[in-house]
Amino acid sequence: MAEENKSVESGCDPSSCATCPSASNCGSAKPAFDPANKASNIKHVIAVMSGKGGVGKSFVSASLAVDLKSKGYNVGILDADITGPSIPKMFGVKNNITGTDDGIIPGETAMGIRVMSVNLLLEHDDDPVVWRGPVIAGVIKQFWGEVVWGDLDYLIIDMPPGTGDVPLTVFQSIPVDGTIIVTSPQDLVKMIVGKSVNMAKKMDIPILGVVENYSYLECPDCGKHIPVFGESKIDEIAAELGIDVLGKMPIMTKSASLADKGAFDLSENKYIEDATKVLENLDK
């Protein structure tokens, strides 16, 4: 459970682990999770990750949040993609962040999904974030410990692509209940998914399953599925890696248009329902 704060004894300073190049291979340097904000009560933390960029990870994160919210759950999104944030734009959330004695008050979408992103702190949403790893790691910890998330059933962490500083910081600092891996049907998918799977296993993070995006384009006239990026091999790859396939999403032009308009609250994604059920079953 996310509200639990585990402590692990180690032979080095836990605060240095997030930026230590050997941290992922260090069996003893496992720091205690950082405490959540005192005004936050978060039941489950879910990380959405990918081995490479451009596979629709933020789209999956946002779709999960909307689907869960539509079912009556309290949901938040922590946008951990510090140098390439997209969640505020997708939901039309503006940079009107305020603070109280309890901490930073997150933004909120039209349907009530709480959002925290570095773009909500910038004067202009196209201002570049030119920060080194340690600074970015510090911001991630602030988004966890200093943001007043309130009562949440699910906090979705939209991770940056790859297996670098930010995923390492998240997994070592925040009590993540499980991760969903996002990929697309390409020849390199086995290697890309494998990197994410192996990182999660090294960090003792439960792998809830994989979602394939851009699986096909559905012809609007005849309904035929057209594999624009090649035939999917995700079932075979997932079986080989020992993980579940939670969904195969087509190219969804309507949802993409809603994201461009900042109206993703209105998006409907029936292809994400199996992944949502897995999250709902975490309490069972």
C-alpha positions in Angstrom: 0.0 0.0 0.0 1.2 3.5 -0.9 0.7 4.9 2.6 3.1 2.4 4.1 6.6 3.8 4.7 9.2 1.0 4.6 12.7 1.4 5.9 15.6 -0.6 4.8 19.0 -0.5 6.4 21.9 0.1 4.1 25.6 0.8 4.3 25.5 4.2 2.5 23.6 7.4 2.6 20.1 6.8 1.1 19.9 10.4 -0.2 22.7 9.7 -2.6 21.1 6.7 -4.2 18.9 8.5 -6.7 21.9 9.9 -8.6 24.4 7.0 -8.0 25.3 5.4 -11.3 25.7 2.0 -9.5 22.4 2.2 -7.6 20.5 -0.2 -9.9 23.1 -2.9 -9.2 23.6 -2.2 -5.5 22.0 -4.8 -3.4 22.5 -2.9 -0.1 21.7 0.7 -1.1 17.9 0.6 -0.8 16.7 3.7 0.9 13.5 4.1 2.9 10.6 5.5 0.9 10.1 9.2 1.2 7.0 10.0 3.2 3.9 11.3 1.4 2.6 14.8 2.1 1.0 14.9 5.6 -2.3 16.0 4.0 -2.3 13.1 1.5 -3.8 9.7 1.8 -3.0 7.7 -1.3 -4.1 4.0 -1.5 -2.3 2.9 -4.7 0.6 4.3 -6.7 0.8 3.0 -10.3 3.8 3.8 -12.6 3.3 3.8 -16.3 6.6 3.3 -18.1 8.1 2.6 -21.5 11.5 1.6 -22.8 11.4 4.3 -25.4 9.7 7.5 -26.3 6.8 8.0 -28.7 4.7 5.0 -27.8 1.8 6.8 -26.2 2.8 6.4 -22.5 1.1 9.7 -21.5 -2.0 8.7 -23.5 -2.2 5.5 -21.6 -1.7 7.3 -18.2 -4.4 9.8 -19.1 -6.8 7.1 -20.3 -6.4 5.1 -17.1 -7.0 8.2 -15.1 -10.2 9.1 -17.0 -11.5 5.6 -16.9 -10.9 5.2 -13.2 -12.4 8.6 -12.5 -15.5 7.8 -14.5 -16.0 4.7 -12.3 -16.1 7.0 -9.2 -12.5 6.7 -7.9 -10.5 9.7 -6.8 -7.5 9.9 -9.1 -4.4 12.0 -9.5 -1.6 12.1 -12.1 2.0 12.9 -11.2 3.6 14.0 -14.4 7.2 12.7 -13.9 8.3 13.5 -17.5 10.0 16.7 -16.3 11.7 17.6 -19.6 8.8 16.6 -21.8 5.5 17.1 -19.9 2.3 16.7 -21.7 -0.4 15.9 -19.2 -1.5 19.5 -18.5 -1.9 20.3 -22.2 -4.0 17.1 -22.7 -6.4 18.1 -20.0 -6.4 21.9 -20.5 -5.0 22.5 -17.0 -3.3 25.9 -16.7 -0.4 27.0 -14.5 -2.4 28.4 -11.6 -0.7 26.4 -8.9 -1.1 27.7 -5.3 0.3 26.7 -2.0 -1.0 26.5 1.6 0.6 25.7 5.0 0.1 22.0 4.1 1.9 22.2 0.7 1.4 22.7 -3.0 -2.2 22.4 -4.3 -2.3 20.5 -7.6 -4.2 21.5 -10.6 -7.5 19.8 -11.4 -9.1 18.7 -14.7 -12.7 19.4 -15.6 -13.8 16.0 -14.2 -11.8 16.4 -11.1 -8.5 14.5 -11.8 -5.7 16.1 -9.8 -2.6 16.9 -11.8 0.9 18.0 -10.9 3.4 18.7 -13.6 6.5 21.0 -14.0 4.6 22.8 -16.8 2.2 24.1 -14.2 5.1 25.9 -12.5 6.5 27.5 -15.7 5.5 31.0 -17.0 5.0 29.6 -20.5 4.2 26.0 -21.3 6.8 25.9 -24.1 9.7 27.1 -21.8 12.4 24.4 -21.8 13.4 22.6 -18.7 17.2 22.5 -18.9 18.1 20.7 -15.6 20.6 18.0 -14.7 19.6 14.7 -13.2 19.9 15.6 -9.5 17.7 18.6 -9.8 15.0 16.6 -11.7 15.2 13.9 -9.1 14.6 16.5 -6.4 11.5 17.8 -8.2 10.0 14.3 -8.4 10.5 13.9 -4.7 8.8 17.3 -4.1 5.8 16.3 -6.3 5.4 13.3 -3.9 6.2 14.8 -0.6 5.1 18.4 -0.9 1.9 18.2 -3.0 -1.4 18.0 -1.2 -2.9 15.1 -3.1 -5.6 14.6 -0.5 -7.6 11.4 -0.5 -6.7 9.4 -3.6 -7.6 5.8 -4.6 -5.0 5.9 -7.4 -2.0 8.1 -8.2 -0.9 7.5 -11.7 2.8 8.4 -12.3 3.4 9.2 -16.0 7.1 8.3 -16.3 9.6 9.6 -18.9 10.8 7.0 -21.4 13.8 4.8 -20.6 15.3 3.4 -17.5 17.4 6.4 -16.3 17.4 8.9 -13.3 13.7 9.5 -13.0 12.4 5.9 -13.0 15.2 5.1 -10.6 14.2 8.0 -8.3 10.5 7.0 -8.5 11.1 3.4 -7.7 13.5 4.1 -4.8 11.6 7.1 -3.3 7.9 6.3 -3.8 6.1 3.1 -2.7 4.9 2.0 -6.1 2.3 -0.8 -6.1 2.9 -1.9 -9.7 3.9 -0.8 -13.1 2.2 -0.9 -16.5 4.5 -1.0 -19.5 3.5 0.6 -22.8 4.9 -0.4 -26.1 4.1 -0.4 -29.8 4.3 -3.0 -32.6 7.8 -2.6 -33.9 10.7 -5.0 -34.5 12.6 -3.7 -31.5 9.7 -4.3 -29.1 11.1 -7.4 -27.4 14.3 -5.6 -26.4 12.5 -2.4 -25.4 9.9 -4.1 -23.3 12.6 -6.4 -21.9 14.5 -3.4 -20.5 11.5 -2.1 -18.6 10.7 -5.6 -17.3 14.2 -6.2 -16.1 14.4 -2.8 -14.4 11.1 -3.4 -12.6 12.3 -6.8 -11.5 15.6 -5.4 -10.2 13.8 -2.8 -8.2 11.2 -5.3 -6.9 8.3 -3.5 -8.5 5.3 -5.8 -9.5 4.7 -5.8 -13.2 0.9 -5.6 -13.8 1.1 -6.1 -17.5 1.8 -4.5 -20.9 -0.4 -2.3 -23.1 0.3 -2.1 -26.8 -0.5 1.2 -28.5 -0.8 1.9 -32.2 -1.7 -1.8 -32.7 -3.7 -1.0 -35.9 -5.8 1.6 -37.7 -9.5 0.7 -38.0 -11.0 1.6 -41.4 -13.9 4.0 -40.8 -15.8 2.5 -43.8 -15.4 -1.3 -43.5 -13.9 -1.7 -40.0 -10.9 -3.6 -41.3 -7.8 -3.6 -39.0 -4.8 -2.2 -40.8 -1.5 -2.9 -39.1 0.2 0.4 -39.9 3.3 -0.3 -37.9 3.5 -4.0 -38.7 1.9 -7.1 -37.2 1.7 -7.3 -33.5 4.0 -9.7 -31.7 3.1 -8.6 -28.2 1.3 -11.8 -27.2 4.3 -14.0 -28.0 6.8 -11.5 -26.4 4.6 -11.1 -23.3 4.4 -14.9 -22.9 8.1 -15.3 -23.2 8.7 -12.5 -20.6 6.0 -13.9 -18.3 3.7 -10.9 -18.2 0.1 -10.2 -19.1 -1.2 -8.3 -22.1 -3.7 -5.8 -20.8 -4.8 -4.2 -24.0 -4.1 -3.5 -27.7 -5.1 0.0 -28.6 -5.7 1.2 -32.2 -4.7 4.6 -33.4 -7.5 6.7 -31.9 -7.8 9.9 -33.9 -10.8 11.3 -31.9 -8.9 11.0 -28.6 -5.8 12.5 -30.1 -7.9 15.5 -31.3 -9.4 15.9 -27.8 -5.9 15.9 -26.3 -4.8 18.6 -28.7 -7.8 20.7 -27.6 -7.1 20.2 -23.9 -10.3 18.2 -23.5 -9.1 14.7 -22.8 -11.7 14.4 -19.9 -14.2 13.7 -22.8 -12.1 10.8 -24.2 -13.5 7.3 -24.0 -11.1 4.3 -24.4 -12.7 0.9 -24.2 -9.4 -0.7 -25.0 -8.0 0.2 -21.6 -10.7 -1.5 -19.5 -8.7 -4.7 -18.8 -5.9 -2.6 -17.4 -8.4 -0.7 -15.2 -9.8 -4.0 -13.9 -6.3 -5.0 -12.9 -6.0 -1.8 -10.8 -9.4 -2.3 -9.3 -8.4 -5.8 -8.3 -5.4 -4.6 -6.3 -7.7 -4.4 -3.3 -9.0 -7.9 -3.7 
